[in-house]
């Protein structure tokens, strides 16, 4: 059997660039996407993810590079295939439903344009209504629907013509938190059941993790990292990507070579971590980690300074160090604790109980969750 690795990519983006006056929106972006794959493009506003989506959809022309779909060039600086000829459908951030058309007619719009047989059209729309839990709503107008229902109608309309590629532009941003969680799970299940190829743009890491087979993390118009969600989460390619994926704690210091690889020294504390393999001893670096990767040591989460000293080097790959509590805030299930290092650097932790300001604590951080980055090697 022919392996998936030898199949031609569905979507090929090669060295694509786009400029708007003085702003370089995209700079040399490249990516191959397999048929049936869900790729989530993750990054903040202005990173270039929406521009990339527009180029794939045929809503803008690249200044350089090319985009191929099923081997055919659909966009390059020399010209582009019209959007309606691409077999690509998009679900917009605001859903873009026709308010004067019923749910049925919104979903059937593309099928009518293709002059599909009436009986076949009714069957196709009926399947989508049932699949997306819209049965019984086919005669309603969009203003009579909830936000979640409108989003389902937009997805059904996009799927009706069975596109080669489905584009999602921040599809959940207009929904409340509960609906966002519900819909991202439903969409991921639906698209995998149908084998739909999806190119999904979002600024929400949790949404990207829930949806994607692979993440494309973008920064300043360029690709910062491409990989599976677990790979990107386990070893972010840059300190910027680490922060985007939840590693909000930063400790500044210098590189130290250890028996197990690399560490960061900040004051009298040495914390072992991963990354920065090529960094020179003594070079300036930054260590990042997530609040929930820390384990509190000692009784009641408030050990004496001696606990931190005796636990300073664990053979199980964890490093312990002392902190002083500055503030605690209750967040429902746990307490968010603000603490400081001996050098005065603020850190954010998640604990099980209220810790008063001034409480000395010792915490343990696994080596695999401590990401070290050489400052001199990082682009801004």
C-alpha positions as YAML, in Angstrom:
chain: A
units: angstrom
residues:
- id: 1
  name: UNK
  ca: [0.00, 0.00, 0.00]
- id: 2
  name: UNK
  ca: [1.21, 3.47, -0.79]
- id: 3
  name: UNK
  ca: [2.19, 5.26, 2.43]
- id: 4
  name: UNK
  ca: [0.72, 8.62, 3.38]
- id: 5
  name: UNK
  ca: [4.21, 10.15, 3.34]
- id: 6
  name: UNK
  ca: [4.41, 9.55, -0.44]
- id: 7
  name: UNK
  ca: [1.06, 11.14, -1.26]
- id: 8
  name: UNK
  ca: [1.00, 14.53, -2.92]
- id: 9
  name: UNK
  ca: [0.10, 17.27, -0.42]
- id: 10
  name: UNK
  ca: [-3.38, 18.72, -0.74]
- id: 11
  name: UNK
  ca: [-2.11, 22.24, -0.05]
- id: 12
  name: UNK
  ca: [1.41, 23.48, -0.77]
- id: 13
  name: UNK
  ca: [2.48, 26.93, 0.39]
- id: 14
  name: UNK
  ca: [5.95, 27.81, -0.85]
- id: 15
  name: UNK
  ca: [7.88, 30.88, 0.31]
- id: 16
  name: UNK
  ca: [4.79, 33.13, 0.25]
- id: 17
  name: UNK
  ca: [5.23, 36.85, 0.94]
- id: 18
  name: UNK
  ca: [2.73, 39.69, 1.19]
- id: 19
  name: UNK
  ca: [3.20, 43.40, 1.88]
- id: 20
  name: UNK
  ca: [0.63, 46.12, 2.55]
- id: 21
  name: UNK
  ca: [2.40, 49.45, 1.95]
- id: 22
  name: UNK
  ca: [5.12, 49.59, 4.63]
- id: 23
  name: UNK
  ca: [3.84, 46.54, 6.55]
- id: 24
  name: UNK
  ca: [5.32, 43.15, 5.70]
- id: 25
  name: UNK
  ca: [2.34, 40.91, 6.53]
- id: 26
  name: UNK
  ca: [3.97, 37.63, 5.41]
- id: 27
  name: UNK
  ca: [7.64, 36.80, 4.94]
- id: 28
  name: UNK
  ca: [8.62, 33.53, 3.31]
- id: 29
  name: UNK
  ca: [5.88, 31.27, 4.72]
- id: 30
  name: UNK
  ca: [6.04, 27.61, 3.63]
- id: 31
  name: UNK
  ca: [3.85, 24.64, 4.57]
- id: 32
  name: UNK
  ca: [2.60, 21.34, 3.16]
- id: 33
  name: UNK
  ca: [-0.83, 20.06, 4.23]
- id: 34
  name: UNK
  ca: [-2.14, 16.52, 3.78]
- id: 35
  name: UNK
  ca: [-5.63, 15.62, 2.64]
- id: 36
  name: UNK
  ca: [-7.95, 15.14, 5.62]
- id: 37
  name: UNK
  ca: [-5.61, 17.03, 7.94]
- id: 38
  name: UNK
  ca: [-6.69, 19.80, 10.33]
- id: 39
  name: UNK
  ca: [-4.11, 22.55, 10.67]
- id: 40
  name: UNK
  ca: [-4.61, 25.33, 13.19]
- id: 41
  name: UNK
  ca: [-2.73, 28.57, 12.58]
- id: 42
  name: UNK
  ca: [-2.05, 30.14, 15.96]
- id: 43
  name: UNK
  ca: [-0.84, 33.60, 16.81]
- id: 44
  name: UNK
  ca: [-1.86, 37.06, 18.06]
- id: 45
  name: UNK
  ca: [-3.48, 39.82, 15.99]
- id: 46
  name: UNK
  ca: [-1.12, 41.14, 13.33]
- id: 47
  name: UNK
  ca: [1.02, 37.99, 13.04]
- id: 48
  name: UNK
  ca: [-0.14, 37.30, 9.46]
- id: 49
  name: UNK
  ca: [-2.50, 34.36, 9.98]
- id: 50
  name: UNK
  ca: [-5.58, 36.08, 8.48]
- id: 51
  name: UNK
  ca: [-3.53, 37.33, 5.53]
- id: 52
  name: UNK
  ca: [-2.41, 33.77, 4.84]
- id: 53
  name: UNK
  ca: [-6.04, 32.61, 4.97]
- id: 54
  name: UNK
  ca: [-7.07, 35.31, 2.48]
- id: 55
  name: UNK
  ca: [-4.34, 34.25, 0.04]
- id: 56
  name: UNK
  ca: [-5.52, 30.62, 0.17]
- id: 57
  name: UNK
  ca: [-9.13, 31.74, -0.33]
- id: 58
  name: UNK
  ca: [-8.23, 33.93, -3.31]
- id: 59
  name: UNK
  ca: [-9.18, 37.21, -1.64]
- id: 60
  name: UNK
  ca: [-5.68, 38.67, -2.09]
- id: 61
  name: UNK
  ca: [-2.67, 38.19, -4.37]
- id: 62
  name: UNK
  ca: [0.75, 37.25, -2.94]
- id: 63
  name: UNK
  ca: [3.79, 39.38, -3.75]
- id: 64
  name: UNK
  ca: [6.04, 36.34, -3.90]
- id: 65
  name: UNK
  ca: [5.98, 32.56, -3.72]
- id: 66
  name: UNK
  ca: [3.08, 30.36, -4.76]
- id: 67
  name: UNK
  ca: [0.18, 28.32, -3.40]
- id: 68
  name: UNK
  ca: [-0.83, 24.98, -4.93]
- id: 69
  name: UNK
  ca: [-4.00, 22.99, -4.33]
- id: 70
  name: UNK
  ca: [-3.99, 19.37, -5.50]
- id: 71
  name: UNK
  ca: [-0.86, 20.20, -7.49]
- id: 72
  name: UNK
  ca: [-2.38, 23.16, -9.36]
- id: 73
  name: UNK
  ca: [-1.06, 26.68, -8.81]
- id: 74
  name: UNK
  ca: [-3.98, 28.73, -7.46]
- id: 75
  name: UNK
  ca: [-2.03, 31.83, -6.35]
- id: 76
  name: UNK
  ca: [1.30, 33.41, -7.20]
- id: 77
  name: UNK
  ca: [2.66, 36.89, -7.90]
- id: 78
  name: UNK
  ca: [1.85, 36.27, -11.59]
- id: 79
  name: UNK
  ca: [-1.87, 35.78, -11.01]
- id: 80
  name: UNK
  ca: [-4.45, 33.66, -9.27]
- id: 81
  name: UNK
  ca: [-7.36, 31.35, -9.87]
- id: 82
  name: UNK
  ca: [-10.77, 32.94, -9.07]
- id: 83
  name: UNK
  ca: [-12.09, 32.02, -5.58]
- id: 84
  name: UNK
  ca: [-15.16, 30.27, -6.99]
- id: 85
  name: UNK
  ca: [-12.98, 27.92, -9.09]
- id: 86
  name: UNK
  ca: [-10.85, 26.66, -6.19]
- id: 87
  name: UNK
  ca: [-13.21, 24.29, -4.42]
- id: 88
  name: UNK
  ca: [-12.42, 26.14, -1.20]
- id: 89
  name: UNK
  ca: [-15.10, 27.34, 1.21]
- id: 90
  name: UNK
  ca: [-14.71, 29.67, 4.20]
- id: 91
  name: UNK
  ca: [-16.55, 30.12, 7.48]
- id: 92
  name: UNK
  ca: [-16.11, 33.75, 8.48]
- id: 93
  name: UNK
  ca: [-15.72, 35.16, 11.96]
- id: 94
  name: UNK
  ca: [-19.18, 36.79, 11.80]
- id: 95
  name: UNK
  ca: [-20.66, 33.75, 9.93]
- id: 96
  name: UNK
  ca: [-21.83, 36.01, 7.00]
- id: 97
  name: UNK
  ca: [-25.28, 34.40, 6.81]
- id: 98
  name: UNK
  ca: [-27.94, 36.01, 4.61]
- id: 99
  name: UNK
  ca: [-30.42, 37.38, 7.16]
- id: 100
  name: UNK
  ca: [-33.36, 37.32, 4.73]
- id: 101
  name: UNK
  ca: [-32.88, 33.65, 3.82]
- id: 102
  name: UNK
  ca: [-34.08, 30.71, 5.92]
- id: 103
  name: UNK
  ca: [-31.69, 28.21, 7.45]
- id: 104
  name: UNK
  ca: [-32.54, 25.78, 4.62]
- id: 105
  name: UNK
  ca: [-31.89, 28.36, 1.90]
- id: 106
  name: UNK
  ca: [-28.63, 29.51, 3.50]
- id: 107
  name: UNK
  ca: [-27.32, 25.95, 3.55]
- id: 108
  name: UNK
  ca: [-28.62, 25.22, 0.04]
- id: 109
  name: UNK
  ca: [-27.24, 28.41, -1.51]
- id: 110
  name: UNK
  ca: [-24.15, 26.84, -3.09]
- id: 111
  name: UNK
  ca: [-26.11, 23.79, -4.22]
- id: 112
  name: UNK
  ca: [-28.67, 25.99, -6.01]
- id: 113
  name: UNK
  ca: [-25.87, 27.82, -7.80]
- id: 114
  name: UNK
  ca: [-24.62, 24.44, -9.00]
- id: 115
  name: UNK
  ca: [-28.16, 23.62, -10.18]
- id: 116
  name: UNK
  ca: [-28.36, 20.44, -8.13]
- id: 117
  name: UNK
  ca: [-31.49, 18.34, -8.56]
- id: 118
  name: UNK
  ca: [-34.18, 19.43, -6.05]
- id: 119
  name: UNK
  ca: [-34.58, 15.99, -4.48]
- id: 120
  name: UNK
  ca: [-30.81, 15.55, -4.11]
- id: 121
  name: UNK
  ca: [-30.55, 19.06, -2.65]
- id: 122
  name: UNK
  ca: [-33.24, 18.35, -0.05]
- id: 123
  name: UNK
  ca: [-31.48, 15.12, 0.92]
- id: 124
  name: UNK
  ca: [-28.09, 16.82, 1.20]
- id: 125
  name: UNK
  ca: [-29.44, 19.72, 3.30]
- id: 126
  name: UNK
  ca: [-31.43, 17.28, 5.43]
- id: 127
  name: UNK
  ca: [-28.27, 15.27, 6.17]
- id: 128
  name: UNK
  ca: [-26.42, 18.41, 7.22]
- id: 129
  name: UNK
  ca: [-29.34, 19.65, 9.37]
- id: 130
  name: UNK
  ca: [-29.32, 16.36, 11.26]
- id: 131
  name: UNK
  ca: [-25.53, 16.15, 11.44]
- id: 132
  name: UNK
  ca: [-25.24, 19.64, 12.92]
- id: 133
  name: UNK
  ca: [-28.23, 19.35, 15.25]
- id: 134
  name: UNK
  ca: [-30.32, 21.88, 13.29]
- id: 135
  name: UNK
  ca: [-33.33, 19.69, 12.49]
- id: 136
  name: UNK
  ca: [-36.57, 21.60, 13.01]
- id: 137
  name: UNK
  ca: [-34.89, 24.99, 12.47]
- id: 138
  name: UNK
  ca: [-34.81, 24.94, 8.67]
- id: 139
  name: UNK
  ca: [-37.56, 27.57, 8.27]
- id: 140
  name: UNK
  ca: [-36.09, 30.06, 10.76]
- id: 141
  name: UNK
  ca: [-34.15, 33.17, 9.76]
- id: 142
  name: UNK
  ca: [-30.62, 33.73, 11.12]
- id: 143
  name: UNK
  ca: [-31.69, 36.56, 13.51]
- id: 144
  name: UNK
  ca: [-34.01, 34.03, 15.19]
- id: 145
  name: UNK
  ca: [-31.10, 31.71, 16.05]
- id: 146
  name: UNK
  ca: [-28.61, 31.67, 18.90]
- id: 147
  name: UNK
  ca: [-24.93, 32.31, 18.22]
- id: 148
  name: UNK
  ca: [-24.13, 28.60, 18.39]
- id: 149
  name: UNK
  ca: [-26.94, 27.78, 15.96]
- id: 150
  name: UNK
  ca: [-25.80, 30.46, 13.52]
- id: 151
  name: UNK
  ca: [-22.30, 29.04, 13.61]
- id: 152
  name: UNK
  ca: [-23.64, 25.55, 12.84]
- id: 153
  name: UNK
  ca: [-25.57, 26.95, 9.86]
- id: 154
  name: UNK
  ca: [-22.40, 28.61, 8.56]
- id: 155
  name: UNK
  ca: [-20.50, 25.33, 8.84]
- id: 156
  name: UNK
  ca: [-23.33, 23.39, 7.17]
- id: 157
  name: UNK
  ca: [-23.39, 25.88, 4.28]
- id: 158
  name: UNK
  ca: [-19.62, 25.55, 3.85]
- id: 159
  name: UNK
  ca: [-19.80, 21.73, 3.89]
- id: 160
  name: UNK
  ca: [-22.80, 21.48, 1.56]
- id: 161
  name: UNK
  ca: [-20.78, 21.66, -1.66]
- id: 162
  name: UNK
  ca: [-18.15, 19.23, -0.31]
- id: 163
  name: UNK
  ca: [-15.15, 21.56, -0.70]
- id: 164
  name: UNK
  ca: [-11.64, 20.28, -1.21]
- id: 165
  name: UNK
  ca: [-10.52, 22.56, 1.63]
- id: 166
  name: UNK
  ca: [-12.49, 24.27, 4.41]
- id: 167
  name: UNK
  ca: [-11.14, 27.55, 5.83]
- id: 168
  name: UNK
  ca: [-12.15, 28.69, 9.32]
- id: 169
  name: UNK
  ca: [-11.47, 32.31, 10.28]
- id: 170
  name: UNK
  ca: [-11.67, 32.67, 14.09]
- id: 171
  name: UNK
  ca: [-14.96, 30.70, 13.99]
- id: 172
  name: UNK
  ca: [-15.60, 30.69, 17.75]
- id: 173
  name: UNK
  ca: [-14.60, 34.22, 18.73]
- id: 174
  name: UNK
  ca: [-18.20, 35.50, 18.92]
- id: 175
  name: UNK
  ca: [-19.39, 32.75, 21.28]
- id: 176
  name: UNK
  ca: [-19.33, 32.73, 25.06]
- id: 177
  name: UNK
  ca: [-16.86, 30.51, 26.94]
- id: 178
  name: UNK
  ca: [-19.21, 27.54, 27.46]
- id: 179
  name: UNK
  ca: [-20.25, 27.47, 23.80]
- id: 180
  name: UNK
  ca: [-16.65, 27.84, 22.60]
- id: 181
  name: UNK
  ca: [-15.62, 24.73, 24.53]
- id: 182
  name: UNK
  ca: [-18.67, 22.81, 23.32]
- id: 183
  name: UNK
  ca: [-18.35, 23.84, 19.67]
- id: 184
  name: UNK
  ca: [-14.62, 23.25, 19.30]
- id: 185
  name: UNK
  ca: [-15.12, 19.68, 20.51]
- id: 186
  name: UNK
  ca: [-18.09, 19.15, 18.19]
- id: 187
  name: UNK
  ca: [-16.27, 20.59, 15.18]
- id: 188
  name: UNK
  ca: [-13.15, 18.48, 15.73]
- id: 189
  name: UNK
  ca: [-15.29, 15.34, 15.94]
- id: 190
  name: UNK
  ca: [-17.40, 16.27, 12.90]
- id: 191
  name: UNK
  ca: [-14.47, 17.12, 10.62]
- id: 192
  name: UNK
  ca: [-12.63, 13.93, 11.51]
- id: 193
  name: UNK
  ca: [-15.75, 11.84, 10.95]
- id: 194
  name: UNK
  ca: [-16.17, 13.42, 7.50]
- id: 195
  name: UNK
  ca: [-12.46, 13.41, 6.66]
- id: 196
  name: UNK
  ca: [-12.66, 17.16, 5.94]
- id: 197
  name: UNK
  ca: [-9.43, 19.03, 5.24]
- id: 198
  name: UNK
  ca: [-9.47, 22.13, 7.45]
- id: 199
  name: UNK
  ca: [-7.22, 25.20, 7.62]
- id: 200
  name: UNK
  ca: [-8.20, 26.91, 10.87]
- id: 201
  name: UNK
  ca: [-7.08, 30.33, 12.11]
- id: 202
  name: UNK
  ca: [-7.30, 31.25, 15.79]
- id: 203
  name: UNK
  ca: [-5.61, 33.29, 18.52]
- id: 204
  name: UNK
  ca: [-6.76, 30.84, 21.24]
- id: 205
  name: UNK
  ca: [-4.23, 28.08, 22.10]
- id: 206
  name: UNK
  ca: [-6.88, 25.88, 23.76]
- id: 207
  name: UNK
  ca: [-9.04, 26.01, 20.64]
- id: 208
  name: UNK
  ca: [-6.03, 25.16, 18.48]
- id: 209
  name: UNK
  ca: [-5.08, 22.20, 20.69]
- id: 210
  name: UNK
  ca: [-8.66, 20.88, 20.63]
- id: 211
  name: UNK
  ca: [-8.93, 21.06, 16.84]
- id: 212
  name: UNK
  ca: [-5.56, 20.49, 15.24]
- id: 213
  name: UNK
  ca: [-3.55, 17.58, 13.93]
- id: 214
  name: UNK
  ca: [-0.71, 20.07, 13.53]
- id: 215
  name: UNK
  ca: [-0.10, 23.63, 14.70]
- id: 216
  name: UNK
  ca: [1.40, 26.41, 12.60]
- id: 217
  name: UNK
  ca: [2.58, 29.04, 15.08]
- id: 218
  name: UNK
  ca: [3.17, 32.43, 13.46]
- id: 219
  name: UNK
  ca: [4.99, 35.54, 14.63]
- id: 220
  name: UNK
  ca: [5.56, 38.83, 12.79]
- id: 221
  name: UNK
  ca: [4.54, 37.36, 9.42]
- id: 222
  name: UNK
  ca: [6.82, 34.32, 9.64]
- id: 223
  name: UNK
  ca: [6.57, 30.71, 10.80]
- id: 224
  name: UNK
  ca: [7.81, 30.28, 14.37]
- id: 225
  name: UNK
  ca: [7.07, 26.55, 14.72]
- id: 226
  name: UNK
  ca: [5.23, 23.73, 12.94]
- id: 227
  name: UNK
  ca: [4.40, 20.48, 14.72]
- id: 228
  name: UNK
  ca: [1.82, 18.36, 16.46]
- id: 229
  name: UNK
  ca: [0.11, 20.04, 19.43]
- id: 230
  name: UNK
  ca: [1.91, 17.73, 21.86]
- id: 231
  name: UNK
  ca: [5.32, 18.42, 20.28]
- id: 232
  name: UNK
  ca: [4.80, 22.18, 20.32]
- id: 233
  name: UNK
  ca: [3.53, 22.06, 23.90]
- id: 234
  name: UNK
  ca: [6.34, 19.78, 25.13]
- id: 235
  name: UNK
  ca: [9.18, 21.74, 23.51]
- id: 236
  name: UNK
  ca: [8.30, 25.21, 22.18]
- id: 237
  name: UNK
  ca: [10.77, 26.34, 19.53]
- id: 238
  name: UNK
  ca: [11.22, 29.84, 20.99]
- id: 239
  name: UNK
  ca: [10.61, 31.69, 24.23]
- id: 240
  name: UNK
  ca: [7.89, 33.58, 22.37]
- id: 241
  name: UNK
  ca: [6.12, 30.31, 21.45]
- id: 242
  name: UNK
  ca: [6.59, 29.01, 25.00]
- id: 243
  name: UNK
  ca: [4.84, 32.08, 26.42]
- id: 244
  name: UNK
  ca: [2.03, 31.79, 23.85]
- id: 245
  name: UNK
  ca: [1.49, 28.16, 24.91]
- id: 246
  name: UNK
  ca: [1.18, 28.98, 28.60]
- id: 247
  name: UNK
  ca: [4.75, 29.19, 29.90]
- id: 248
  name: UNK
  ca: [4.25, 32.67, 31.36]
- id: 249
  name: UNK
  ca: [6.84, 32.42, 34.13]
- id: 250
  name: UNK
  ca: [10.27, 33.83, 33.29]
- id: 251
  name: UNK
  ca: [13.51, 33.60, 35.23]
- id: 252
  name: UNK
  ca: [16.53, 35.43, 33.81]
- id: 253
  name: UNK
  ca: [20.05, 34.18, 34.36]
- id: 254
  name: UNK
  ca: [23.07, 32.64, 32.68]
- id: 255
  name: UNK
  ca: [23.73, 29.28, 30.99]
- id: 256
  name: UNK
  ca: [25.45, 26.57, 33.03]
- id: 257
  name: UNK
  ca: [26.52, 23.17, 31.71]
- id: 258
  name: UNK
  ca: [25.41, 20.28, 33.95]
- id: 259
  name: UNK
  ca: [25.91, 16.52, 33.98]
- id: 260
  name: UNK
  ca: [22.48, 16.10, 32.36]
- id: 261
  name: UNK
  ca: [22.77, 18.90, 29.82]
- id: 262
  name: UNK
  ca: [21.98, 22.53, 30.51]
- id: 263
  name: UNK
  ca: [20.78, 24.69, 33.37]
- id: 264
  name: UNK
  ca: [20.16, 28.32, 34.21]
- id: 265
  name: UNK
  ca: [21.75, 30.06, 37.17]
- id: 266
  name: UNK
  ca: [19.89, 32.95, 38.75]
- id: 267
  name: UNK
  ca: [21.60, 34.21, 41.88]
- id: 268
  name: UNK
  ca: [22.42, 31.19, 44.02]
- id: 269
  name: UNK
  ca: [19.78, 29.01, 42.35]
- id: 270
  name: UNK
  ca: [20.59, 26.56, 39.53]
- id: 271
  name: UNK
  ca: [17.59, 25.14, 37.67]
- id: 272
  name: UNK
  ca: [18.08, 22.36, 35.14]
- id: 273
  name: UNK
  ca: [16.02, 22.49, 31.94]
- id: 274
  name: UNK
  ca: [15.83, 21.65, 28.24]
- id: 275
  name: UNK
  ca: [16.81, 23.62, 25.16]
- id: 276
  name: UNK
  ca: [19.68, 26.02, 24.44]
- id: 277
  name: UNK
  ca: [21.97, 23.08, 23.64]
- id: 278
  name: UNK
  ca: [24.26, 25.26, 21.51]
- id: 279
  name: UNK
  ca: [24.42, 28.16, 23.99]
- id: 280
  name: UNK
  ca: [27.82, 29.10, 25.36]
- id: 281
  name: UNK
  ca: [28.53, 28.71, 29.07]
- id: 282
  name: UNK
  ca: [27.80, 31.97, 30.86]
- id: 283
  name: UNK
  ca: [25.64, 33.46, 28.07]
- id: 284
  name: UNK
  ca: [22.50, 35.37, 29.02]
- id: 285
  name: UNK
  ca: [19.39, 33.20, 28.93]
- id: 286
  name: UNK
  ca: [15.81, 32.97, 30.07]
- id: 287
  name: UNK
  ca: [13.98, 30.01, 31.59]
- id: 288
  name: UNK
  ca: [10.21, 29.71, 31.08]
- id: 289
  name: UNK
  ca: [7.70, 27.38, 32.70]
- id: 290
  name: UNK
  ca: [3.95, 27.00, 33.22]
- id: 291
  name: UNK
  ca: [2.22, 27.71, 36.56]
- id: 292
  name: UNK
  ca: [0.72, 24.21, 36.78]
- id: 293
  name: UNK
  ca: [4.06, 22.44, 36.26]
- id: 294
  name: UNK
  ca: [5.25, 23.41, 39.74]
- id: 295
  name: UNK
  ca: [4.86, 21.09, 42.75]
- id: 296
  name: UNK
  ca: [4.85, 22.54, 46.26]
- id: 297
  name: UNK
  ca: [7.22, 20.86, 48.72]
- id: 298
  name: UNK
  ca: [6.87, 20.39, 52.45]
- id: 299
  name: UNK
  ca: [3.96, 20.38, 54.88]
- id: 300
  name: UNK
  ca: [0.98, 22.54, 53.93]
- id: 301
  name: UNK
  ca: [2.90, 23.95, 50.99]
- id: 302
  name: UNK
  ca: [4.95, 26.18, 53.31]
- id: 303
  name: UNK
  ca: [8.24, 24.42, 54.17]
- id: 304
  name: UNK
  ca: [11.20, 25.95, 55.90]
- id: 305
  name: UNK
  ca: [14.20, 27.20, 53.94]
- id: 306
  name: UNK
  ca: [15.97, 23.97, 54.88]
- id: 307
  name: UNK
  ca: [13.50, 21.98, 52.77]
- id: 308
  name: UNK
  ca: [14.49, 23.95, 49.70]
- id: 309
  name: UNK
  ca: [18.16, 23.36, 50.38]
- id: 310
  name: UNK
  ca: [17.91, 19.60, 50.91]
- id: 311
  name: UNK
  ca: [15.65, 19.24, 47.86]
- id: 312
  name: UNK
  ca: [17.84, 21.37, 45.64]
- id: 313
  name: UNK
  ca: [18.88, 18.56, 43.28]
- id: 314
  name: UNK
  ca: [16.51, 15.65, 42.67]
- id: 315
  name: UNK
  ca: [17.67, 12.54, 40.91]
- id: 316
  name: UNK
  ca: [14.25, 12.22, 39.23]
- id: 317
  name: UNK
  ca: [14.98, 15.22, 37.01]
- id: 318
  name: UNK
  ca: [13.36, 17.89, 39.18]
- id: 319
  name: UNK
  ca: [14.94, 20.99, 40.66]
- id: 320
  name: UNK
  ca: [13.72, 22.65, 43.84]
- id: 321
  name: UNK
  ca: [14.13, 26.27, 44.85]
- id: 322
  name: UNK
  ca: [12.77, 28.70, 47.41]
- id: 323
  name: UNK
  ca: [10.31, 31.56, 46.87]
- id: 324
  name: UNK
  ca: [8.45, 34.14, 48.94]
- id: 325
  name: UNK
  ca: [4.68, 34.62, 48.55]
- id: 326
  name: UNK
  ca: [3.50, 38.09, 47.52]
- id: 327
  name: UNK
  ca: [-0.22, 37.55, 46.93]
- id: 328
  name: UNK
  ca: [-2.90, 34.83, 46.65]
- id: 329
  name: UNK
  ca: [-6.18, 34.93, 44.68]
- id: 330
  name: UNK
  ca: [-8.93, 32.29, 44.79]
- id: 331
  name: UNK
  ca: [-9.96, 31.14, 41.28]
- id: 332
  name: UNK
  ca: [-12.64, 28.54, 42.09]
- id: 333
  name: UNK
  ca: [-10.75, 25.25, 42.21]
- id: 334
  name: UNK
  ca: [-7.30, 26.51, 43.13]
- id: 335
  name: UNK
  ca: [-5.43, 29.54, 44.34]
- id: 336
  name: UNK
  ca: [-3.31, 31.60, 41.97]
- id: 337
  name: UNK
  ca: [-0.23, 32.56, 43.92]
- id: 338
  name: UNK
  ca: [2.16, 35.36, 43.05]
- id: 339
  name: UNK
  ca: [5.63, 34.76, 44.47]
- id: 340
  name: UNK
  ca: [9.13, 36.13, 43.98]
- id: 341
  name: UNK
  ca: [12.57, 34.61, 43.64]
- id: 342
  name: UNK
  ca: [15.52, 35.69, 45.74]
- id: 343
  name: UNK
  ca: [16.43, 38.02, 42.84]
- id: 344
  name: UNK
  ca: [12.97, 39.64, 43.00]
- id: 345
  name: UNK
  ca: [11.55, 38.08, 39.81]
- id: 346
  name: UNK
  ca: [7.76, 37.52, 39.96]
- id: 347
  name: UNK
  ca: [6.35, 34.06, 39.28]
- id: 348
  name: UNK
  ca: [2.78, 32.75, 39.05]
- id: 349
  name: UNK
  ca: [1.85, 29.40, 40.62]
- id: 350
  name: UNK
  ca: [-1.30, 27.35, 41.23]
- id: 351
  name: UNK
  ca: [-1.79, 26.08, 44.79]
- id: 352
  name: UNK
  ca: [-4.36, 24.25, 46.87]
- id: 353
  name: UNK
  ca: [-4.67, 26.73, 49.74]
- id: 354
  name: UNK
  ca: [-4.35, 30.38, 50.72]
- id: 355
  name: UNK
  ca: [-0.76, 31.39, 51.42]
- id: 356
  name: UNK
  ca: [-0.38, 34.73, 53.23]
- id: 357
  name: UNK
  ca: [2.07, 37.36, 51.90]
- id: 358
  name: UNK
  ca: [5.58, 36.80, 53.19]
- id: 359
  name: UNK
  ca: [5.23, 33.01, 53.47]
- id: 360
  name: UNK
  ca: [8.47, 31.22, 52.47]
- id: 361
  name: UNK
  ca: [7.80, 28.25, 50.19]
- id: 362
  name: UNK
  ca: [9.81, 25.66, 48.29]
- id: 363
  name: UNK
  ca: [8.70, 24.38, 44.91]
- id: 364
  name: UNK
  ca: [9.87, 21.66, 42.57]
- id: 365
  name: UNK
  ca: [10.03, 22.00, 38.77]
- id: 366
  name: UNK
  ca: [10.61, 19.06, 36.40]
- id: 367
  name: UNK
  ca: [13.53, 19.44, 34.04]
- id: 368
  name: UNK
  ca: [11.33, 18.60, 31.02]
- id: 369
  name: UNK
  ca: [9.01, 21.54, 31.80]
- id: 370
  name: UNK
  ca: [11.77, 24.13, 32.23]
- id: 371
  name: UNK
  ca: [12.46, 25.67, 28.81]
- id: 372
  name: UNK
  ca: [15.76, 27.50, 28.48]
- id: 373
  name: UNK
  ca: [16.43, 29.94, 25.63]
- id: 374
  name: UNK
  ca: [19.64, 31.71, 24.71]
- id: 375
  name: UNK
  ca: [18.75, 35.40, 24.43]
- id: 376
  name: UNK
  ca: [21.46, 36.09, 21.86]
- id: 377
  name: UNK
  ca: [20.01, 33.51, 19.45]
- id: 378
  name: UNK
  ca: [16.39, 34.71, 19.53]
- id: 379
  name: UNK
  ca: [14.98, 37.00, 16.89]
- id: 380
  name: UNK
  ca: [12.78, 39.79, 18.23]
...
